[in-house]
C-alpha cells in the first residue's frame, strides 16, 4: 500500500461517525452490511447516500431489488454491529443471527425496529467510488425513529466502536 493510501486510511479512521446497517430484501431473504459512510444529500426530495464495498455480498441484492434500508444503531447494539461486520454469528442470515426484530419497509428492505432511526430508500443513482466502492444515492420513501433501547448512537472512531459520553 502506498504511503498516501496508508496515511489516508489513518486520517479517515480519526473521523468519528455513527454506525449503520444497510440492508436489502431480495429473493425472499434479507442481506445486510455495516456502513459508516452515510450522509444526507438533499431535503427536497429527501435523499441520502451510502458507500458500499464492491466486494460486498449484499451489493448484488441491493442492485437487483433497486432499494435499500439504513438502520442507525444505538450504543446497545454492539452485537448487531459485530454480526453485520462479519465478526460474529452466521454470515448467511445476519438478521437472524443478530436477534433483532425486523420488519419490511415499503420497498421490502429490512427495518430494524429497535434501531435509533431508519430510512427506507429506492436507488435513484449509482456512481463509482474509486476502485473499491460504489456510491448509492437513495430517495427516502419512508423513515422514522422508534423506541430504541437507548437514545444514544453507537459511534465508530479509530477502528473501534465507542459510546457517546454523556454528562
QUIWO-V988039 format. One record per helix or strand of 3 or more residues. SS is the DSSP state (~ for helix, > for strand). FROM is the first residue (numbers start at 0). TO is the last residue. Records with the same first field share a line. If there is no record, write none. Layout:
SS = FROM-TO, FROM-TO
//
This chain:
~ = 2-12, 58-64, 77-83, 93-97
> = 19-25, 28-34, 37-42, 45-52, 66-71, 101-103, 109-111, 116-128, 132-143, 152-156, 159-162
//
